Amino acid sequence: MNMKHKLTVALILSAMLMLMSGCGSKIDSTTIEVHKNGEVTHTIVEAFDTQGSSLTDLEAMIRSQIDAFAQSNPGAEITLESVESEGESGVKVVMTYEDVATFSNFNNAAVETPAVCFYGTVEDAYSAGIDVSSLSFAKVDSDETFTGDAVLSMGESTVFLYDNAMNNGQSVTVILPKKIAYYTDGVTVSGKNAVIGSGGGTTVCVIQK
């Protein structure tokens, strides 16, 4: 093999490795991802009874819900990306929303008691009447803890609040645009990712400015 051929093979292998490393890891559990531009990708993975209805029926039902929401919320951007089987008896639904507010409003549309889901500055959260003063916070990679009152001093930091009642109290993974600095009970943090455990209640992740 001459030098030119070796170089060509090396470049091809390098390109293949780059493509493989660029592929995101497979999402196999319910996940909420907030992107840098504020958009949200919601991946729902759960059991599905094919005896009662088909994936086509499920897709039609979701599209109907989106259409009904759009009628009462003109301009709201929600896209059903895919509905597919997951494993032997599961389903995976992927939806995108223009922002967290649209995600929250859509998922609370048929709920008697709305569940909190907010993404913005700490200052804006308090302005919206969201009170986290009674919650206890921990700092990532530290034994330091403090009360929610101290969050007020982080006014320009970004905060993600999520009430797990929105996911029927089931565990959910949250992926945020930047690393999480502080979090409340019931959350396991790894970099930009947070796994919110099962059970109800509001959990909070704070990203420092």
C-alpha positions as YAML, in Angstrom:
chain: A
units: angstrom
residues:
- id: 1
  name: MET
  ca: [0.00, 0.00, 0.00]
- id: 2
  name: ASN
  ca: [1.60, 3.30, -1.08]
- id: 3
  name: MET
  ca: [1.68, 6.43, 1.08]
- id: 4
  name: LYS
  ca: [-1.12, 8.15, -0.88]
- id: 5
  name: HIS
  ca: [-3.40, 5.13, -0.44]
- id: 6
  name: LYS
  ca: [-2.59, 4.93, 3.29]
- id: 7
  name: LEU
  ca: [-3.45, 8.61, 3.71]
- id: 8
  name: THR
  ca: [-6.76, 8.16, 1.87]
- id: 9
  name: VAL
  ca: [-7.74, 5.19, 4.06]
- id: 10
  name: ALA
  ca: [-6.77, 7.11, 7.21]
- id: 11
  name: LEU
  ca: [-8.93, 10.07, 6.18]
- id: 12
  name: ILE
  ca: [-11.91, 7.80, 5.46]
- id: 13
  name: LEU
  ca: [-11.56, 6.04, 8.83]
- id: 14
  name: SER
  ca: [-11.24, 9.40, 10.58]
- id: 15
  name: ALA
  ca: [-14.41, 10.69, 8.91]
- id: 16
  name: MET
  ca: [-16.28, 7.51, 9.86]
- id: 17
  name: LEU
  ca: [-15.24, 7.87, 13.51]
- id: 18
  name: MET
  ca: [-16.36, 11.51, 13.53]
- id: 19
  name: LEU
  ca: [-19.75, 10.53, 12.14]
- id: 20
  name: MET
  ca: [-20.13, 7.75, 14.69]
- id: 21
  name: SER
  ca: [-19.15, 10.00, 17.60]
- id: 22
  name: GLY
  ca: [-21.57, 12.65, 16.37]
- id: 23
  name: CYS
  ca: [-24.53, 10.33, 16.73]
- id: 24
  name: GLY
  ca: [-26.40, 11.06, 19.96]
- id: 25
  name: SER
  ca: [-26.98, 8.28, 22.45]
- id: 26
  name: LYS
  ca: [-30.28, 6.46, 22.06]
- id: 27
  name: ILE
  ca: [-33.00, 7.87, 24.28]
- id: 28
  name: ASP
  ca: [-34.87, 4.95, 25.83]
- id: 29
  name: SER
  ca: [-36.75, 6.70, 28.65]
- id: 30
  name: THR
  ca: [-39.02, 9.72, 28.94]
- id: 31
  name: THR
  ca: [-36.86, 12.81, 28.44]
- id: 32
  name: ILE
  ca: [-37.35, 16.57, 28.29]
- id: 33
  name: GLU
  ca: [-34.54, 18.38, 26.47]
- id: 34
  name: VAL
  ca: [-34.32, 22.18, 26.50]
- id: 35
  name: HIS
  ca: [-32.12, 23.42, 23.67]
- id: 36
  name: LYS
  ca: [-29.96, 26.55, 23.58]
- id: 37
  name: ASN
  ca: [-32.54, 28.38, 21.45]
- id: 38
  name: GLY
  ca: [-35.25, 27.62, 24.03]
- id: 39
  name: GLU
  ca: [-36.98, 24.90, 22.01]
- id: 40
  name: VAL
  ca: [-38.05, 21.71, 23.76]
- id: 41
  name: THR
  ca: [-37.85, 18.12, 22.55]
- id: 42
  name: HIS
  ca: [-40.11, 15.82, 24.55]
- id: 43
  name: THR
  ca: [-39.50, 12.09, 24.13]
- id: 44
  name: ILE
  ca: [-42.15, 9.93, 25.76]
- id: 45
  name: VAL
  ca: [-41.35, 6.24, 26.25]
- id: 46
  name: GLU
  ca: [-43.96, 4.06, 27.93]
- id: 47
  name: ALA
  ca: [-45.90, 0.82, 27.72]
- id: 48
  name: PHE
  ca: [-48.52, 0.61, 24.99]
- id: 49
  name: ASP
  ca: [-51.39, -1.85, 24.66]
- id: 50
  name: THR
  ca: [-51.65, -2.74, 20.98]
- id: 51
  name: GLN
  ca: [-54.80, -4.78, 21.72]
- id: 52
  name: GLY
  ca: [-56.78, -1.64, 22.52]
- id: 53
  name: SER
  ca: [-55.54, 0.62, 19.71]
- id: 54
  name: SER
  ca: [-52.85, 0.98, 17.06]
- id: 55
  name: LEU
  ca: [-49.95, 3.39, 16.65]
- id: 56
  name: THR
  ca: [-51.95, 5.00, 13.86]
- id: 57
  name: ASP
  ca: [-54.82, 5.64, 16.30]
- id: 58
  name: LEU
  ca: [-52.38, 7.11, 18.82]
- id: 59
  name: GLU
  ca: [-50.82, 9.39, 16.22]
- id: 60
  name: ALA
  ca: [-54.26, 10.59, 15.09]
- id: 61
  name: MET
  ca: [-55.24, 11.33, 18.69]
- id: 62
  name: ILE
  ca: [-52.08, 13.36, 19.35]
- id: 63
  name: ARG
  ca: [-52.50, 15.35, 16.12]
- id: 64
  name: SER
  ca: [-56.10, 16.07, 17.13]
- id: 65
  name: GLN
  ca: [-54.90, 17.36, 20.51]
- id: 66
  name: ILE
  ca: [-52.31, 19.58, 18.82]
- id: 67
  name: ASP
  ca: [-54.93, 21.00, 16.44]
- id: 68
  name: ALA
  ca: [-57.33, 21.72, 19.32]
- id: 69
  name: PHE
  ca: [-54.56, 23.45, 21.28]
- id: 70
  name: ALA
  ca: [-53.54, 25.53, 18.24]
- id: 71
  name: GLN
  ca: [-57.11, 26.79, 17.85]
- id: 72
  name: SER
  ca: [-57.14, 28.26, 21.35]
- id: 73
  name: ASN
  ca: [-53.45, 29.26, 21.22]
- id: 74
  name: PRO
  ca: [-52.87, 30.83, 17.78]
- id: 75
  name: GLY
  ca: [-49.23, 30.91, 16.78]
- id: 76
  name: ALA
  ca: [-48.16, 28.18, 19.18]
- id: 77
  name: GLU
  ca: [-45.65, 25.90, 17.46]
- id: 78
  name: ILE
  ca: [-45.87, 22.19, 18.28]
- id: 79
  name: THR
  ca: [-44.67, 19.42, 15.99]
- id: 80
  name: LEU
  ca: [-45.27, 15.69, 16.29]
- id: 81
  name: GLU
  ca: [-41.96, 14.31, 15.03]
- id: 82
  name: SER
  ca: [-42.61, 10.59, 15.31]
- id: 83
  name: VAL
  ca: [-44.67, 7.78, 16.83]
- id: 84
  name: GLU
  ca: [-43.04, 4.36, 16.77]
- id: 85
  name: SER
  ca: [-42.96, 1.08, 18.63]
- id: 86
  name: GLU
  ca: [-40.30, 0.65, 21.32]
- id: 87
  name: GLY
  ca: [-39.31, -2.90, 22.16]
- id: 88
  name: GLU
  ca: [-41.97, -5.60, 22.34]
- id: 89
  name: SER
  ca: [-44.73, -3.69, 24.14]
- id: 90
  name: GLY
  ca: [-43.75, -0.04, 24.26]
- id: 91
  name: VAL
  ca: [-44.16, 3.18, 22.30]
- id: 92
  name: LYS
  ca: [-41.90, 6.16, 21.73]
- id: 93
  name: VAL
  ca: [-43.41, 9.54, 20.88]
- id: 94
  name: VAL
  ca: [-41.20, 12.51, 19.99]
- id: 95
  name: MET
  ca: [-42.62, 16.04, 19.99]
- id: 96
  name: THR
  ca: [-41.02, 19.48, 19.71]
- id: 97
  name: TYR
  ca: [-42.25, 22.76, 21.16]
- id: 98
  name: GLU
  ca: [-41.16, 26.33, 20.48]
- id: 99
  name: ASP
  ca: [-40.42, 26.91, 24.17]
- id: 100
  name: VAL
  ca: [-40.99, 25.61, 27.70]
- id: 101
  name: ALA
  ca: [-44.09, 27.77, 28.14]
- id: 102
  name: THR
  ca: [-45.78, 26.11, 25.15]
- id: 103
  name: PHE
  ca: [-44.70, 22.67, 26.42]
- id: 104
  name: SER
  ca: [-46.17, 23.45, 29.85]
- id: 105
  name: ASN
  ca: [-49.43, 24.88, 28.50]
- id: 106
  name: PHE
  ca: [-50.01, 21.97, 26.13]
- id: 107
  name: ASN
  ca: [-49.34, 19.29, 28.76]
- id: 108
  name: ASN
  ca: [-51.52, 21.10, 31.29]
- id: 109
  name: ALA
  ca: [-54.41, 21.65, 28.86]
- id: 110
  name: ALA
  ca: [-56.46, 18.69, 30.10]
- id: 111
  name: VAL
  ca: [-55.41, 18.84, 33.76]
- id: 112
  name: GLU
  ca: [-57.63, 20.23, 36.52]
- id: 113
  name: THR
  ca: [-54.69, 21.32, 38.67]
- id: 114
  name: PRO
  ca: [-51.84, 22.56, 36.42]
- id: 115
  name: ALA
  ca: [-48.35, 21.25, 37.17]
- id: 116
  name: VAL
  ca: [-45.50, 23.76, 37.26]
- id: 117
  name: CYS
  ca: [-42.96, 23.71, 34.43]
- id: 118
  name: PHE
  ca: [-40.84, 26.84, 34.04]
- id: 119
  name: TYR
  ca: [-37.57, 27.82, 32.38]
- id: 120
  name: GLY
  ca: [-36.13, 31.31, 32.74]
- id: 121
  name: THR
  ca: [-34.29, 33.54, 35.17]
- id: 122
  name: VAL
  ca: [-34.76, 33.18, 38.91]
- id: 123
  name: GLU
  ca: [-36.01, 36.77, 38.87]
- id: 124
  name: ASP
  ca: [-38.69, 35.95, 36.29]
- id: 125
  name: ALA
  ca: [-39.76, 32.88, 38.27]
- id: 126
  name: TYR
  ca: [-40.45, 34.97, 41.34]
- id: 127
  name: SER
  ca: [-42.19, 37.61, 39.23]
- id: 128
  name: ALA
  ca: [-44.46, 34.84, 37.90]
- id: 129
  name: GLY
  ca: [-45.40, 33.96, 41.46]
- id: 130
  name: ILE
  ca: [-43.31, 30.79, 41.67]
- id: 131
  name: ASP
  ca: [-42.06, 30.44, 45.26]
- id: 132
  name: VAL
  ca: [-39.21, 28.06, 46.05]
- id: 133
  name: SER
  ca: [-38.33, 29.52, 49.44]
- id: 134
  name: SER
  ca: [-39.46, 26.37, 51.28]
- id: 135
  name: LEU
  ca: [-37.19, 24.07, 49.23]
- id: 136
  name: SER
  ca: [-33.72, 22.91, 50.20]
- id: 137
  name: PHE
  ca: [-30.90, 23.14, 47.63]
- id: 138
  name: ALA
  ca: [-27.62, 21.26, 47.25]
- id: 139
  name: LYS
  ca: [-24.57, 22.35, 45.26]
- id: 140
  name: VAL
  ca: [-23.21, 19.96, 42.63]
- id: 141
  name: ASP
  ca: [-19.97, 18.22, 43.69]
- id: 142
  name: SER
  ca: [-20.16, 19.77, 47.15]
- id: 143
  name: ASP
  ca: [-21.66, 19.16, 50.59]
- id: 144
  name: GLU
  ca: [-22.92, 22.76, 50.66]
- id: 145
  name: THR
  ca: [-26.68, 23.15, 51.16]
- id: 146
  name: PHE
  ca: [-28.90, 26.18, 51.58]
- id: 147
  name: THR
  ca: [-32.57, 27.21, 51.63]
- id: 148
  name: GLY
  ca: [-34.62, 28.52, 48.75]
- id: 149
  name: ASP
  ca: [-34.40, 32.06, 50.14]
- id: 150
  name: ALA
  ca: [-30.76, 32.15, 49.00]
- id: 151
  name: VAL
  ca: [-31.89, 31.58, 45.41]
- id: 152
  name: LEU
  ca: [-33.07, 35.19, 45.30]
- id: 153
  name: SER
  ca: [-29.45, 36.30, 45.22]
- id: 154
  name: MET
  ca: [-29.07, 34.38, 41.93]
- id: 155
  name: GLY
  ca: [-31.58, 36.63, 40.16]
- id: 156
  name: GLU
  ca: [-29.98, 36.47, 36.71]
- id: 157
  name: SER
  ca: [-29.19, 32.75, 36.84]
- id: 158
  name: THR
  ca: [-31.39, 30.37, 34.86]
- id: 159
  name: VAL
  ca: [-33.74, 28.05, 36.66]
- id: 160
  name: PHE
  ca: [-35.72, 25.01, 35.52]
- id: 161
  name: LEU
  ca: [-38.71, 24.05, 37.64]
- id: 162
  name: TYR
  ca: [-40.68, 20.89, 37.03]
- id: 163
  name: ASP
  ca: [-43.57, 19.29, 38.87]
- id: 164
  name: ASN
  ca: [-43.40, 15.54, 38.28]
- id: 165
  name: ALA
  ca: [-47.18, 15.35, 38.44]
- id: 166
  name: MET
  ca: [-46.94, 16.34, 34.76]
- id: 167
  name: ASN
  ca: [-45.44, 12.90, 34.13]
- id: 168
  name: ASN
  ca: [-47.88, 11.09, 36.46]
- id: 169
  name: GLY
  ca: [-45.21, 11.00, 39.15]
- id: 170
  name: GLN
  ca: [-42.93, 8.81, 37.04]
- id: 171
  name: SER
  ca: [-39.18, 9.32, 36.67]
- id: 172
  name: VAL
  ca: [-38.06, 11.66, 33.88]
- id: 173
  name: THR
  ca: [-34.70, 12.78, 32.51]
- id: 174
  name: VAL
  ca: [-34.12, 16.48, 31.87]
- id: 175
  name: ILE
  ca: [-31.35, 17.75, 29.58]
- id: 176
  name: LEU
  ca: [-30.52, 21.46, 29.90]
- id: 177
  name: PRO
  ca: [-28.32, 23.66, 27.66]
- id: 178
  name: LYS
  ca: [-25.64, 24.21, 30.33]
- id: 179
  name: LYS
  ca: [-24.27, 22.41, 33.37]
- id: 180
  name: ILE
  ca: [-26.44, 22.41, 36.47]
- id: 181
  name: ALA
  ca: [-24.96, 24.11, 39.54]
- id: 182
  name: TYR
  ca: [-27.66, 23.63, 42.20]
- id: 183
  name: TYR
  ca: [-30.60, 21.26, 42.61]
- id: 184
  name: THR
  ca: [-33.34, 20.25, 45.02]
- id: 185
  name: ASP
  ca: [-34.18, 16.90, 46.65]
- id: 186
  name: GLY
  ca: [-35.29, 14.11, 44.34]
- id: 187
  name: VAL
  ca: [-32.83, 15.03, 41.57]
- id: 188
  name: THR
  ca: [-29.68, 13.21, 40.44]
- id: 189
  name: VAL
  ca: [-27.36, 15.48, 38.46]
- id: 190
  name: SER
  ca: [-24.66, 14.68, 35.90]
- id: 191
  name: GLY
  ca: [-23.41, 17.71, 33.97]
- id: 192
  name: LYS
  ca: [-26.30, 19.08, 31.88]
- id: 193
  name: ASN
  ca: [-28.49, 16.08, 32.72]
- id: 194
  name: ALA
  ca: [-30.83, 15.65, 35.66]
- id: 195
  name: VAL
  ca: [-32.86, 12.57, 36.48]
- id: 196
  name: ILE
  ca: [-35.97, 13.47, 38.46]
- id: 197
  name: GLY
  ca: [-37.04, 10.51, 40.55]
- id: 198
  name: SER
  ca: [-40.55, 9.09, 40.83]
- id: 199
  name: GLY
  ca: [-43.03, 10.75, 43.14]
- id: 200
  name: GLY
  ca: [-44.85, 14.06, 43.07]
- id: 201
  name: GLY
  ca: [-43.63, 17.50, 43.99]
- id: 202
  name: THR
  ca: [-41.74, 20.33, 42.36]
- id: 203
  name: THR
  ca: [-38.03, 19.98, 41.69]
- id: 204
  name: VAL
  ca: [-35.66, 22.75, 40.72]
- id: 205
  name: CYS
  ca: [-32.35, 22.89, 38.84]
- id: 206
  name: VAL
  ca: [-30.35, 26.12, 38.77]
- id: 207
  name: ILE
  ca: [-27.83, 27.02, 36.08]
- id: 208
  name: GLN
  ca: [-25.49, 29.83, 37.13]
- id: 209
  name: LYS
  ca: [-25.26, 32.79, 34.77]
...
